[in-house]
Amino acid sequence: MAGAAGRIRGRALGRFQPALPVGDLSNLHLKEEKIKPEANGAVVKTNANSEKADEEEKEDRAAQSLLNKLIRSNLVDNTNQVEVLQRDPNSPLYSVKSFEELRLKPQLLQGVYAMGFNRPSKIQENALPLMLAEPPQNLIAQSQSGTGKTAAFVLAMLSQVEPANRYPQCLCLSPTYELALQTGKVIEQMGKFYPELKLAYAVRGNKLERGQKISEHIVIGTPGTVLDWCSKLKFIDPKKIKVFVLDEADVMIATQGHQDQSIRIQRMLPRNCQMLLFSATFEDSVWKFAQKVVPDPNIIKLKREEETLDTIKQYYVLCNNRDEKFQALCNLYGAITIAQAMIFCHTRKTASWLAAELSKEGHQVALLSGEMMVEQRAAVIERFREGKEKVLVTTNVCARGIDVEQVSVVINFDLPVDKDGNPDNETYLHRIGRTGRFGKRGLAVNMVDSKHSMNILNRIQEHFNKKIERLDTDDLDEIEKIAN
Ligand SMILES: Nc1ncnc2c1ncn2[C@@H]1O[C@H](COP(=O)(O)OP(=O)(O)OP(=O)(O)O)[C@@H](O)[C@H]1O
């Protein structure tokens, strides 16, 4: 394949590409001076306005979380260590390397193995001994999505339940109806060999007769309904709850009202109730909330990922406008063989335009867009993973926080910016971090179409202190080896 790139070096690409009859490679390095300052300013302004106007997508963390659960088939590989801050440093609570060491009830051990788990994940290894200790310990735990948090607290709940007592003993809050159902499924699977154990869903639409008392042992639901069931409707006696779990705390607080409702529920629980809070991320707001709902916590945190771009080759291509960016993209495809690429756009509109244009050029393109139902999005990602499509075009908002494994090339058709138009370094890292994983080398190509975006690129470069080079025909041999 390196030969193909070699043949076209310094020549018009159009003649050599079967699927994409496009222009000259010189488009790849248009001179920066070509962008007239006044035109440039105007372009930027219009872009910013129109982008705002058609940026209808709102970050929906609950949908992203659900999507991750739907597309995930196994544990996310994570090499980071966890940090354990024990409330009582004198109490020796060791981590466990096997489920046997936890002395789980036999029917739970059976459930764990029936789910195909051989040994605890990193977060489980550290959290389970704390959660199953006598007396039960409170816990705030943060670990990346997909690392086994749900399974951990489900085991804790199932271990504490006394089936002979026919009333709710464990209460679990989820941010949405769908996420509550997903967690419910894990409870059902893991408790499969514990048939006397019953589960109720406190979600909107699940209507019970007034005056009724619930006999199920575990209640899982959304904050609003759980609050009603505990206070106004009195279906649950909160004073009898032994384990309170607050799942997906980061998603929870992103929803208006959920934080207050969760705190109100927590205030109704007995003092000796075990409080457990889980979150995939740990920004300040989550931490503040966690401290309000979990008194005297033990804390388990996944150590921050080292921001490393060492295995990723980063380039930029200078263009004048959207069409030229498309042209440059086609040129790149014509010049090298790309196994699988993800292309990020700023808006839905650009993403669907680009997907259509690429399809016209004969590419097998998948479009992941915010207007799709979560199930549809999961299907698109699945097909892409299976290699049915080689290019996935998506928007920033839609793809943030979604686990798509290794791709060989990431293209920023638009650079990531925050709502104020400043460089979004975190998103940049997250996007291009999809390539260059597991010791492989990765390739990231940034399309720059104005002085403004050049400025953004420079700031990103400074932030990471890592050179982003201008893509040149001389680089094609090198990048072909990475991209293919
Ligand atoms: N010990 C284990 N061994 C093997 N697979 C596991 C283990 N624990 C969990 N899994 C599997 O890994 C996947 C992710 O686990 P889980 O949903 O518990 O992660 P999570 O951290 O709760 O994710 P989220 O933050 O999205 O809620 C699931 O498919 C689950 O069945």
The ligand as a Tripos MOL2 file, in Angstrom:
@<TRIPOS>MOLECULE
LIG
   31    33     1     0     0
SMALL
NO_CHARGES

@<TRIPOS>ATOM
      1 N1        -16.2340   -8.8970   36.7410 N.pl3     1 LIG1
      2 C1        -16.6680   -8.8540   35.4980 C.ar      1 LIG1
      3 N2        -16.1970   -9.7220   34.5730 N.ar      1 LIG1
      4 C2        -16.6350   -9.6900   33.3020 C.ar      1 LIG1
      5 N3        -17.5590   -8.8290   32.8340 N.ar      1 LIG1
      6 C3        -18.0590   -7.9320   33.7010 C.ar      1 LIG1
      7 C4        -17.6590   -7.9030   35.0730 C.ar      1 LIG1
      8 N4        -18.3350   -6.9040   35.6820 N.ar      1 LIG1
      9 C5        -19.1260   -6.3450   34.7470 C.ar      1 LIG1
     10 N5        -18.9790   -6.9620   33.5580 N.ar      1 LIG1
     11 C6        -19.6380   -6.6430   32.2780 C.3       1 LIG1
     12 O1        -19.0360   -5.4590   31.7820 O.3       1 LIG1
     13 C7        -20.0010   -4.5790   31.2080 C.3       1 LIG1
     14 C8        -19.9720   -3.2530   31.9170 C.3       1 LIG1
     15 O2        -20.3380   -3.3980   33.2590 O.3       1 LIG1
     16 P1        -21.2930   -2.3590   34.0060 P.3       1 LIG1
     17 O3        -22.5000   -2.0550   33.2080 O.co2     1 LIG1
     18 O4        -21.4730   -2.8830   35.3840 O.co2     1 LIG1
     19 O5        -20.3560   -1.0730   33.9970 O.3       1 LIG1
     20 P2        -20.6690    0.3460   34.6280 P.3       1 LIG1
     21 O6        -19.3640    0.8360   35.1400 O.co2     1 LIG1
     22 O7        -21.7900    0.2480   35.5650 O.co2     1 LIG1
     23 O8        -21.0930    1.2150   33.3860 O.3       1 LIG1
     24 P3        -21.9710    2.5800   33.4060 P.3       1 LIG1
     25 O9        -21.0750    3.6550   33.9560 O.co2     1 LIG1
     26 O10       -22.2840    2.7890   31.9690 O.co2     1 LIG1
     27 O11       -23.1590    2.3310   34.2520 O.co2     1 LIG1
     28 C9        -21.3310   -5.3070   31.3150 C.3       1 LIG1
     29 O12       -21.5800   -5.9560   30.0930 O.3       1 LIG1
     30 C10       -21.1150   -6.3130   32.4300 C.3       1 LIG1
     31 O13       -21.9280   -7.4440   32.2720 O.3       1 LIG1
@<TRIPOS>BOND
     1     1     2 1
     2     2     3 ar
     3     2     7 ar
     4     3     4 ar
     5     4     5 ar
     6     5     6 ar
     7     6     7 ar
     8     6    10 ar
     9     7     8 ar
    10     8     9 ar
    11     9    10 ar
    12    10    11 1
    13    11    12 1
    14    11    30 1
    15    12    13 1
    16    13    14 1
    17    13    28 1
    18    14    15 1
    19    15    16 1
    20    16    17 2
    21    16    18 1
    22    16    19 1
    23    19    20 1
    24    20    21 2
    25    20    22 1
    26    20    23 1
    27    23    24 1
    28    24    25 2
    29    24    26 1
    30    24    27 1
    31    28    29 1
    32    28    30 1
    33    30    31 1
@<TRIPOS>SUBSTRUCTURE
     1 LIG1         1 GROUP 0 **** ****
